Amino acid sequence: MPELGFDPLIHAPHRLRICAIAHAATHVEFGELQGRLGLSKSALSKHISLLIERDYLRGEHVTRGGRARLRLSLTEHGRQAYRGHTAALREIIESARRSV
């Protein structure tokens, strides 16, 4: 189970966006992520590989329209880590507001 709170793996801007997009949907295809993030295939693959290695994302190869596609979704572990990370970010922001 991921430790709730700030998560350095998720915090990297592109990985945070990948998790945010995946959290908002049941699944997302590699090509859609690539288009939305504006990353090269190799750069996106590196971020996805890190998230899969840590069991935050799950990848599934599907065939649609005669073409193989990689469909990604957050695992329960990844969903908990993402929710914990966003809660930690909100707390950082709120504590800064309270101290002003």
Backbone atoms as SQL, in Angstrom:
CREATE TABLE atoms (id INTEGER PRIMARY KEY, chain TEXT, resi INTEGER, resn TEXT, atom TEXT, x REAL, y REAL, z REAL);
INSERT INTO atoms VALUES
  (1, 'A', 1, 'MET', 'N', 0.849, -1.178, 0.000),
  (2, 'A', 1, 'MET', 'CA', 0.000, 0.000, 0.000),
  (3, 'A', 1, 'MET', 'C', 0.891, 1.237, 0.000),
  (4, 'A', 2, 'PRO', 'N', 0.604, 2.219, -0.848),
  (5, 'A', 2, 'PRO', 'CA', 1.449, 3.409, -0.890),
  (6, 'A', 2, 'PRO', 'C', 1.304, 4.229, 0.380),
  (7, 'A', 3, 'GLU', 'N', 2.376, 4.901, 0.732),
  (8, 'A', 3, 'GLU', 'CA', 2.309, 5.814, 1.861),
  (9, 'A', 3, 'GLU', 'C', 1.517, 7.035, 1.426),
  (10, 'A', 4, 'LEU', 'N', 0.525, 7.392, 2.210),
  (11, 'A', 4, 'LEU', 'CA', -0.273, 8.550, 1.850),
  (12, 'A', 4, 'LEU', 'C', 0.542, 9.810, 2.080),
  (13, 'A', 5, 'GLY', 'N', 0.423, 10.737, 1.174),
  (14, 'A', 5, 'GLY', 'CA', 1.129, 11.994, 1.297),
  (15, 'A', 5, 'GLY', 'C', 1.927, 12.301, 0.049),
  (16, 'A', 6, 'PHE', 'N', 2.828, 13.253, 0.195),
  (17, 'A', 6, 'PHE', 'CA', 3.636, 13.702, -0.930),
  (18, 'A', 6, 'PHE', 'C', 4.384, 12.528, -1.541),
  (19, 'A', 7, 'ASP', 'N', 4.292, 12.374, -2.849),
  (20, 'A', 7, 'ASP', 'CA', 4.896, 11.232, -3.543),
  (21, 'A', 7, 'ASP', 'C', 5.841, 11.757, -4.634),
  (22, 'A', 8, 'PRO', 'N', 7.157, 11.653, -4.421),
  (23, 'A', 8, 'PRO', 'CA', 8.114, 12.169, -5.403),
  (24, 'A', 8, 'PRO', 'C', 7.987, 11.529, -6.787),
  (25, 'A', 9, 'LEU', 'N', 7.564, 10.282, -6.855),
  (26, 'A', 9, 'LEU', 'CA', 7.402, 9.630, -8.162),
  (27, 'A', 9, 'LEU', 'C', 6.279, 10.293, -8.949),
  (28, 'A', 10, 'ILE', 'N', 5.173, 10.545, -8.312),
  (29, 'A', 10, 'ILE', 'CA', 4.030, 11.171, -8.985),
  (30, 'A', 10, 'ILE', 'C', 4.298, 12.659, -9.235),
  (31, 'A', 11, 'HIS', 'N', 5.071, 13.309, -8.381),
  (32, 'A', 11, 'HIS', 'CA', 5.221, 14.761, -8.428),
  (33, 'A', 11, 'HIS', 'C', 5.869, 15.291, -9.705),
  (34, 'A', 12, 'ALA', 'N', 6.690, 14.498, -10.372),
  (35, 'A', 12, 'ALA', 'CA', 7.289, 14.965, -11.633),
  (36, 'A', 12, 'ALA', 'C', 6.156, 15.412, -12.556),
  (37, 'A', 13, 'PRO', 'N', 6.258, 16.595, -13.158),
  (38, 'A', 13, 'PRO', 'CA', 5.121, 17.180, -13.886),
  (39, 'A', 13, 'PRO', 'C', 4.434, 16.259, -14.892),
  (40, 'A', 14, 'HIS', 'N', 5.180, 15.556, -15.719),
  (41, 'A', 14, 'HIS', 'CA', 4.529, 14.696, -16.708),
  (42, 'A', 14, 'HIS', 'C', 3.857, 13.496, -16.050),
  (43, 'A', 15, 'ARG', 'N', 4.485, 12.932, -15.022),
  (44, 'A', 15, 'ARG', 'CA', 3.856, 11.798, -14.334),
  (45, 'A', 15, 'ARG', 'C', 2.628, 12.245, -13.562),
  (46, 'A', 16, 'LEU', 'N', 2.659, 13.446, -13.009),
  (47, 'A', 16, 'LEU', 'CA', 1.477, 13.976, -12.328),
  (48, 'A', 16, 'LEU', 'C', 0.330, 14.130, -13.317),
  (49, 'A', 17, 'ARG', 'N', 0.613, 14.639, -14.501),
  (50, 'A', 17, 'ARG', 'CA', -0.428, 14.788, -15.521),
  (51, 'A', 17, 'ARG', 'C', -0.934, 13.422, -15.996),
  (52, 'A', 18, 'ILE', 'N', -0.037, 12.447, -16.150),
  (53, 'A', 18, 'ILE', 'CA', -0.452, 11.094, -16.552),
  (54, 'A', 18, 'ILE', 'C', -1.416, 10.542, -15.509),
  (55, 'A', 19, 'CYS', 'N', -1.054, 10.663, -14.248),
  (56, 'A', 19, 'CYS', 'CA', -1.916, 10.144, -13.176),
  (57, 'A', 19, 'CYS', 'C', -3.238, 10.895, -13.114),
  (58, 'A', 20, 'ALA', 'N', -3.211, 12.211, -13.313),
  (59, 'A', 20, 'ALA', 'CA', -4.449, 13.004, -13.278),
  (60, 'A', 20, 'ALA', 'C', -5.391, 12.577, -14.399),
  (61, 'A', 21, 'ILE', 'N', -4.847, 12.387, -15.589),
  (62, 'A', 21, 'ILE', 'CA', -5.673, 11.966, -16.727),
  (63, 'A', 21, 'ILE', 'C', -6.219, 10.562, -16.480),
  (64, 'A', 22, 'ALA', 'N', -5.363, 9.660, -16.017),
  (65, 'A', 22, 'ALA', 'CA', -5.801, 8.280, -15.769),
  (66, 'A', 22, 'ALA', 'C', -6.800, 8.218, -14.613),
  (67, 'A', 23, 'HIS', 'N', -6.649, 9.083, -13.623),
  (68, 'A', 23, 'HIS', 'CA', -7.568, 9.092, -12.485),
  (69, 'A', 23, 'HIS', 'C', -8.963, 9.537, -12.907),
  (70, 'A', 24, 'ALA', 'N', -9.025, 10.418, -13.897),
  (71, 'A', 24, 'ALA', 'CA', -10.309, 10.957, -14.350),
  (72, 'A', 24, 'ALA', 'C', -11.056, 10.020, -15.288),
  (73, 'A', 25, 'ALA', 'N', -10.407, 8.939, -15.710),
  (74, 'A', 25, 'ALA', 'CA', -11.020, 8.025, -16.683),
  (75, 'A', 25, 'ALA', 'C', -10.835, 6.576, -16.241),
  (76, 'A', 26, 'THR', 'N', -11.601, 5.704, -16.848),
  (77, 'A', 26, 'THR', 'CA', -11.428, 4.273, -16.597),
  (78, 'A', 26, 'THR', 'C', -10.110, 3.800, -17.177),
  (79, 'A', 27, 'HIS', 'N', -9.802, 4.285, -18.375),
  (80, 'A', 27, 'HIS', 'CA', -8.534, 3.970, -19.032),
  (81, 'A', 27, 'HIS', 'C', -8.229, 5.059, -20.057),
  (82, 'A', 28, 'VAL', 'N', -6.980, 5.093, -20.486),
  (83, 'A', 28, 'VAL', 'CA', -6.545, 6.067, -21.482),
  (84, 'A', 28, 'VAL', 'C', -5.531, 5.371, -22.397),
  (85, 'A', 29, 'GLU', 'N', -5.607, 5.653, -23.681),
  (86, 'A', 29, 'GLU', 'CA', -4.681, 5.029, -24.626),
  (87, 'A', 29, 'GLU', 'C', -3.391, 5.834, -24.714),
  (88, 'A', 30, 'PHE', 'N', -2.312, 5.120, -24.986),
  (89, 'A', 30, 'PHE', 'CA', -0.991, 5.713, -25.115),
  (90, 'A', 30, 'PHE', 'C', -1.017, 6.900, -26.072),
  (91, 'A', 31, 'GLY', 'N', -1.614, 6.720, -27.234),
  (92, 'A', 31, 'GLY', 'CA', -1.646, 7.774, -28.240),
  (93, 'A', 31, 'GLY', 'C', -2.365, 9.027, -27.759),
  (94, 'A', 32, 'GLU', 'N', -3.429, 8.842, -26.988),
  (95, 'A', 32, 'GLU', 'CA', -4.150, 9.999, -26.440),
  (96, 'A', 32, 'GLU', 'C', -3.267, 10.737, -25.442),
  (97, 'A', 33, 'LEU', 'N', -2.597, 9.982, -24.574),
  (98, 'A', 33, 'LEU', 'CA', -1.683, 10.608, -23.624),
  (99, 'A', 33, 'LEU', 'C', -0.588, 11.377, -24.355),
  (100, 'A', 34, 'GLN', 'N', -0.034, 10.761, -25.373),
  (101, 'A', 34, 'GLN', 'CA', 1.043, 11.395, -26.119),
  (102, 'A', 34, 'GLN', 'C', 0.578, 12.725, -26.707),
  (103, 'A', 35, 'GLY', 'N', -0.606, 12.729, -27.288),
  (104, 'A', 35, 'GLY', 'CA', -1.149, 13.956, -27.860),
  (105, 'A', 35, 'GLY', 'C', -1.435, 15.018, -26.819),
  (106, 'A', 36, 'ARG', 'N', -1.994, 14.619, -25.700),
  (107, 'A', 36, 'ARG', 'CA', -2.354, 15.592, -24.656),
  (108, 'A', 36, 'ARG', 'C', -1.135, 16.165, -23.947),
  (109, 'A', 37, 'LEU', 'N', -0.088, 15.349, -23.821),
  (110, 'A', 37, 'LEU', 'CA', 1.102, 15.808, -23.106),
  (111, 'A', 37, 'LEU', 'C', 2.155, 16.411, -24.024),
  (112, 'A', 38, 'GLY', 'N', 2.069, 16.116, -25.322),
  (113, 'A', 38, 'GLY', 'CA', 3.045, 16.640, -26.262),
  (114, 'A', 38, 'GLY', 'C', 4.433, 16.043, -26.100),
  (115, 'A', 39, 'LEU', 'N', 4.492, 14.797, -25.675),
  (116, 'A', 39, 'LEU', 'CA', 5.772, 14.118, -25.468),
  (117, 'A', 39, 'LEU', 'C', 6.093, 13.188, -26.629),
  (118, 'A', 40, 'SER', 'N', 7.372, 12.912, -26.815),
  (119, 'A', 40, 'SER', 'CA', 7.771, 11.896, -27.792),
  (120, 'A', 40, 'SER', 'C', 7.371, 10.526, -27.248),
  (121, 'A', 41, 'LYS', 'N', 7.310, 9.539, -28.131),
  (122, 'A', 41, 'LYS', 'CA', 6.975, 8.181, -27.692),
  (123, 'A', 41, 'LYS', 'C', 7.968, 7.683, -26.654),
  (124, 'A', 42, 'SER', 'N', 9.254, 7.939, -26.880),
  (125, 'A', 42, 'SER', 'CA', 10.269, 7.431, -25.951),
  (126, 'A', 42, 'SER', 'C', 10.170, 8.113, -24.585),
  (127, 'A', 43, 'ALA', 'N', 9.942, 9.411, -24.551),
  (128, 'A', 43, 'ALA', 'CA', 9.823, 10.112, -23.266),
  (129, 'A', 43, 'ALA', 'C', 8.589, 9.635, -22.503),
  (130, 'A', 44, 'LEU', 'N', 7.465, 9.502, -23.200),
  (131, 'A', 44, 'LEU', 'CA', 6.245, 9.026, -22.555),
  (132, 'A', 44, 'LEU', 'C', 6.429, 7.592, -22.067),
  (133, 'A', 45, 'SER', 'N', 7.069, 6.762, -22.868),
  (134, 'A', 45, 'SER', 'CA', 7.314, 5.368, -22.477),
  (135, 'A', 45, 'SER', 'C', 8.124, 5.280, -21.189),
  (136, 'A', 46, 'LYS', 'N', 9.112, 6.148, -21.031),
  (137, 'A', 46, 'LYS', 'CA', 9.929, 6.136, -19.806),
  (138, 'A', 46, 'LYS', 'C', 9.075, 6.466, -18.588),
  (139, 'A', 47, 'HIS', 'N', 8.240, 7.484, -18.697),
  (140, 'A', 47, 'HIS', 'CA', 7.372, 7.847, -17.564),
  (141, 'A', 47, 'HIS', 'C', 6.390, 6.718, -17.250),
  (142, 'A', 48, 'ILE', 'N', 5.804, 6.155, -18.273),
  (143, 'A', 48, 'ILE', 'CA', 4.847, 5.064, -18.077),
  (144, 'A', 48, 'ILE', 'C', 5.530, 3.850, -17.458),
  (145, 'A', 49, 'SER', 'N', 6.724, 3.530, -17.937),
  (146, 'A', 49, 'SER', 'CA', 7.463, 2.377, -17.395),
  (147, 'A', 49, 'SER', 'C', 7.719, 2.533, -15.907),
  (148, 'A', 50, 'LEU', 'N', 8.113, 3.727, -15.479),
  (149, 'A', 50, 'LEU', 'CA', 8.334, 3.958, -14.046),
  (150, 'A', 50, 'LEU', 'C', 7.057, 3.738, -13.246),
  (151, 'A', 51, 'LEU', 'N', 5.948, 4.237, -13.760),
  (152, 'A', 51, 'LEU', 'CA', 4.677, 4.080, -13.053),
  (153, 'A', 51, 'LEU', 'C', 4.205, 2.631, -13.036),
  (154, 'A', 52, 'ILE', 'N', 4.461, 1.890, -14.104),
  (155, 'A', 52, 'ILE', 'CA', 4.094, 0.475, -14.140),
  (156, 'A', 52, 'ILE', 'C', 4.987, -0.329, -13.190),
  (157, 'A', 53, 'GLU', 'N', 6.290, -0.034, -13.182),
  (158, 'A', 53, 'GLU', 'CA', 7.217, -0.742, -12.285),
  (159, 'A', 53, 'GLU', 'C', 6.820, -0.601, -10.825),
  (160, 'A', 54, 'ARG', 'N', 6.308, 0.563, -10.459),
  (161, 'A', 54, 'ARG', 'CA', 5.905, 0.815, -9.072),
  (162, 'A', 54, 'ARG', 'C', 4.455, 0.419, -8.802),
  (163, 'A', 55, 'ASP', 'N', 3.813, -0.216, -9.773),
  (164, 'A', 55, 'ASP', 'CA', 2.434, -0.686, -9.654),
  (165, 'A', 55, 'ASP', 'C', 1.437, 0.461, -9.497),
  (166, 'A', 56, 'TYR', 'N', 1.712, 1.601, -10.113),
  (167, 'A', 56, 'TYR', 'CA', 0.772, 2.712, -10.122),
  (168, 'A', 56, 'TYR', 'C', -0.125, 2.631, -11.354),
  (169, 'A', 57, 'LEU', 'N', 0.421, 2.138, -12.452),
  (170, 'A', 57, 'LEU', 'CA', -0.322, 1.989, -13.710),
  (171, 'A', 57, 'LEU', 'C', -0.314, 0.538, -14.129),
  (172, 'A', 58, 'ARG', 'N', -1.328, 0.183, -14.896),
  (173, 'A', 58, 'ARG', 'CA', -1.419, -1.136, -15.512),
  (174, 'A', 58, 'ARG', 'C', -1.610, -0.899, -17.003),
  (175, 'A', 59, 'GLY', 'N', -0.883, -1.664, -17.800),
  (176, 'A', 59, 'GLY', 'CA', -1.011, -1.555, -19.247),
  (177, 'A', 59, 'GLY', 'C', -1.651, -2.796, -19.828),
  (178, 'A', 60, 'GLU', 'N', -2.480, -2.609, -20.826),
  (179, 'A', 60, 'GLU', 'CA', -3.174, -3.719, -21.478),
  (180, 'A', 60, 'GLU', 'C', -3.130, -3.460, -22.980),
  (181, 'A', 61, 'HIS', 'N', -2.670, -4.457, -23.720),
  (182, 'A', 61, 'HIS', 'CA', -2.648, -4.327, -25.179),
  (183, 'A', 61, 'HIS', 'C', -3.993, -4.770, -25.732),
  (184, 'A', 62, 'VAL', 'N', -4.611, -3.900, -26.501),
  (185, 'A', 62, 'VAL', 'CA', -5.903, -4.182, -27.115),
  (186, 'A', 62, 'VAL', 'C', -5.796, -3.918, -28.611),
  (187, 'A', 63, 'THR', 'N', -6.650, -4.562, -29.371),
  (188, 'A', 63, 'THR', 'CA', -6.697, -4.323, -30.808),
  (189, 'A', 63, 'THR', 'C', -7.992, -3.599, -31.121),
  (190, 'A', 64, 'ARG', 'N', -7.853, -2.474, -31.805),
  (191, 'A', 64, 'ARG', 'CA', -9.020, -1.690, -32.194),
  (192, 'A', 64, 'ARG', 'C', -8.775, -1.171, -33.598),
  (193, 'A', 65, 'GLY', 'N', -9.730, -1.397, -34.453),
  (194, 'A', 65, 'GLY', 'CA', -9.584, -0.947, -35.835),
  (195, 'A', 65, 'GLY', 'C', -8.422, -1.626, -36.539),
  (196, 'A', 66, 'GLY', 'N', -8.124, -2.857, -36.149),
  (197, 'A', 66, 'GLY', 'CA', -7.028, -3.597, -36.753),
  (198, 'A', 66, 'GLY', 'C', -5.648, -3.182, -36.279),
  (199, 'A', 67, 'ARG', 'N', -5.582, -2.291, -35.297),
  (200, 'A', 67, 'ARG', 'CA', -4.294, -1.813, -34.792),
  (201, 'A', 67, 'ARG', 'C', -4.160, -2.136, -33.308),
  (202, 'A', 68, 'ALA', 'N', -2.948, -2.542, -32.934),
  (203, 'A', 68, 'ALA', 'CA', -2.657, -2.800, -31.522),
  (204, 'A', 68, 'ALA', 'C', -2.455, -1.468, -30.814),
  (205, 'A', 69, 'ARG', 'N', -3.053, -1.342, -29.646),
  (206, 'A', 69, 'ARG', 'CA', -2.945, -0.118, -28.855),
  (207, 'A', 69, 'ARG', 'C', -2.661, -0.482, -27.408),
  (208, 'A', 70, 'LEU', 'N', -1.960, 0.411, -26.732),
  (209, 'A', 70, 'LEU', 'CA', -1.695, 0.227, -25.310),
  (210, 'A', 70, 'LEU', 'C', -2.695, 1.070, -24.540),
  (211, 'A', 71, 'ARG', 'N', -3.495, 0.393, -23.734),
  (212, 'A', 71, 'ARG', 'CA', -4.501, 1.058, -22.908),
  (213, 'A', 71, 'ARG', 'C', -4.008, 1.023, -21.470),
  (214, 'A', 72, 'LEU', 'N', -4.034, 2.165, -20.809),
  (215, 'A', 72, 'LEU', 'CA', -3.483, 2.297, -19.461),
  (216, 'A', 72, 'LEU', 'C', -4.562, 2.685, -18.469),
  (217, 'A', 73, 'SER', 'N', -4.406, 2.203, -17.251),
  (218, 'A', 73, 'SER', 'CA', -5.321, 2.590, -16.179),
  (219, 'A', 73, 'SER', 'C', -4.547, 2.585, -14.867),
  (220, 'A', 74, 'LEU', 'N', -5.007, 3.398, -13.928),
  (221, 'A', 74, 'LEU', 'CA', -4.401, 3.405, -12.605),
  (222, 'A', 74, 'LEU', 'C', -4.809, 2.143, -11.859),
  (223, 'A', 75, 'THR', 'N', -3.870, 1.573, -11.145),
  (224, 'A', 75, 'THR', 'CA', -4.191, 0.464, -10.248),
  (225, 'A', 75, 'THR', 'C', -4.801, 1.057, -8.979),
  (226, 'A', 76, 'GLU', 'N', -5.338, 0.244, -8.121),
  (227, 'A', 76, 'GLU', 'CA', -5.858, 0.757, -6.848),
  (228, 'A', 76, 'GLU', 'C', -4.720, 1.397, -6.051),
  (229, 'A', 77, 'HIS', 'N', -3.553, 0.774, -6.087),
  (230, 'A', 77, 'HIS', 'CA', -2.349, 1.321, -5.444),
  (231, 'A', 77, 'HIS', 'C', -2.070, 2.716, -6.000),
  (232, 'A', 78, 'GLY', 'N', -2.135, 2.867, -7.306),
  (233, 'A', 78, 'GLY', 'CA', -1.886, 4.154, -7.957),
  (234, 'A', 78, 'GLY', 'C', -2.944, 5.188, -7.613),
  (235, 'A', 79, 'ARG', 'N', -4.203, 4.759, -7.554),
  (236, 'A', 79, 'ARG', 'CA', -5.282, 5.683, -7.187),
  (237, 'A', 79, 'ARG', 'C', -5.082, 6.217, -5.765),
  (238, 'A', 80, 'GLN', 'N', -4.716, 5.340, -4.852),
  (239, 'A', 80, 'GLN', 'CA', -4.486, 5.767, -3.471),
  (240, 'A', 80, 'GLN', 'C', -3.298, 6.708, -3.389),
  (241, 'A', 81, 'ALA', 'N', -2.227, 6.392, -4.116),
  (242, 'A', 81, 'ALA', 'CA', -1.040, 7.254, -4.104),
  (243, 'A', 81, 'ALA', 'C', -1.363, 8.622, -4.701),
  (244, 'A', 82, 'TYR', 'N', -2.117, 8.646, -5.792),
  (245, 'A', 82, 'TYR', 'CA', -2.488, 9.911, -6.435),
  (246, 'A', 82, 'TYR', 'C', -3.362, 10.755, -5.503),
  (247, 'A', 83, 'ARG', 'N', -4.360, 10.131, -4.884),
  (248, 'A', 83, 'ARG', 'CA', -5.225, 10.870, -3.961),
  (249, 'A', 83, 'ARG', 'C', -4.424, 11.400, -2.769),
  (250, 'A', 84, 'GLY', 'N', -3.512, 10.581, -2.245),
  (251, 'A', 84, 'GLY', 'CA', -2.670, 11.026, -1.134),
  (252, 'A', 84, 'GLY', 'C', -1.770, 12.178, -1.535),
  (253, 'A', 85, 'HIS', 'N', -1.215, 12.101, -2.733),
  (254, 'A', 85, 'HIS', 'CA', -0.328, 13.162, -3.215),
  (255, 'A', 85, 'HIS', 'C', -1.093, 14.470, -3.418),
  (256, 'A', 86, 'THR', 'N', -2.252, 14.402, -4.038),
  (257, 'A', 86, 'THR', 'CA', -3.014, 15.637, -4.260),
  (258, 'A', 86, 'THR', 'C', -3.492, 16.227, -2.925),
  (259, 'A', 87, 'ALA', 'N', -3.811, 15.384, -1.964),
  (260, 'A', 87, 'ALA', 'CA', -4.188, 15.884, -0.636),
  (261, 'A', 87, 'ALA', 'C', -2.994, 16.582, 0.021),
  (262, 'A', 88, 'ALA', 'N', -1.806, 16.005, -0.133),
  (263, 'A', 88, 'ALA', 'CA', -0.601, 16.624, 0.434),
  (264, 'A', 88, 'ALA', 'C', -0.321, 17.972, -0.225),
  (265, 'A', 89, 'LEU', 'N', -0.522, 18.065, -1.531),
  (266, 'A', 89, 'LEU', 'CA', -0.323, 19.342, -2.227),
  (267, 'A', 89, 'LEU', 'C', -1.324, 20.386, -1.732),
  (268, 'A', 90, 'ARG', 'N', -2.582, 19.969, -1.574),
  (269, 'A', 90, 'ARG', 'CA', -3.594, 20.900, -1.057),
  (270, 'A', 90, 'ARG', 'C', -3.213, 21.390, 0.340),
  (271, 'A', 91, 'GLU', 'N', -2.692, 20.495, 1.169),
  (272, 'A', 91, 'GLU', 'CA', -2.290, 20.867, 2.529),
  (273, 'A', 91, 'GLU', 'C', -1.121, 21.857, 2.496),
  (274, 'A', 92, 'ILE', 'N', -0.166, 21.650, 1.608),
  (275, 'A', 92, 'ILE', 'CA', 0.955, 22.582, 1.466),
  (276, 'A', 92, 'ILE', 'C', 0.431, 23.968, 1.090),
  (277, 'A', 93, 'ILE', 'N', -0.480, 24.020, 0.136),
  (278, 'A', 93, 'ILE', 'CA', -1.040, 25.291, -0.321),
  (279, 'A', 93, 'ILE', 'C', -1.829, 25.961, 0.804),
  (280, 'A', 94, 'GLU', 'N', -2.666, 25.188, 1.472),
  (281, 'A', 94, 'GLU', 'CA', -3.490, 25.755, 2.552),
  (282, 'A', 94, 'GLU', 'C', -2.632, 26.216, 3.724),
  (283, 'A', 95, 'SER', 'N', -1.592, 25.493, 4.077),
  (284, 'A', 95, 'SER', 'CA', -0.754, 25.912, 5.201),
  (285, 'A', 95, 'SER', 'C', 0.001, 27.192, 4.850),
  (286, 'A', 96, 'ALA', 'N', 0.364, 27.373, 3.593),
  (287, 'A', 96, 'ALA', 'CA', 1.025, 28.614, 3.170),
  (288, 'A', 96, 'ALA', 'C', 0.043, 29.778, 3.268),
  (289, 'A', 97, 'ARG', 'N', -1.210, 29.563, 2.898),
  (290, 'A', 97, 'ARG', 'CA', -2.234, 30.615, 2.993),
  (291, 'A', 97, 'ARG', 'C', -2.476, 31.004, 4.443),
  (292, 'A', 98, 'ARG', 'N', -2.500, 30.004, 5.320),
  (293, 'A', 98, 'ARG', 'CA', -2.758, 30.271, 6.747),
  (294, 'A', 98, 'ARG', 'C', -1.618, 31.051, 7.390),
  (295, 'A', 99, 'SER', 'N', -0.411, 30.896, 6.851),
  (296, 'A', 99, 'SER', 'CA', 0.737, 31.555, 7.475),
  (297, 'A', 99, 'SER', 'C', 0.974, 32.976, 6.958),
  (298, 'A', 100, 'VAL', 'N', 0.166, 33.406, 6.013),
  (299, 'A', 100, 'VAL', 'CA', 0.324, 34.772, 5.465),
  (300, 'A', 100, 'VAL', 'C', -0.445, 35.759, 6.300);
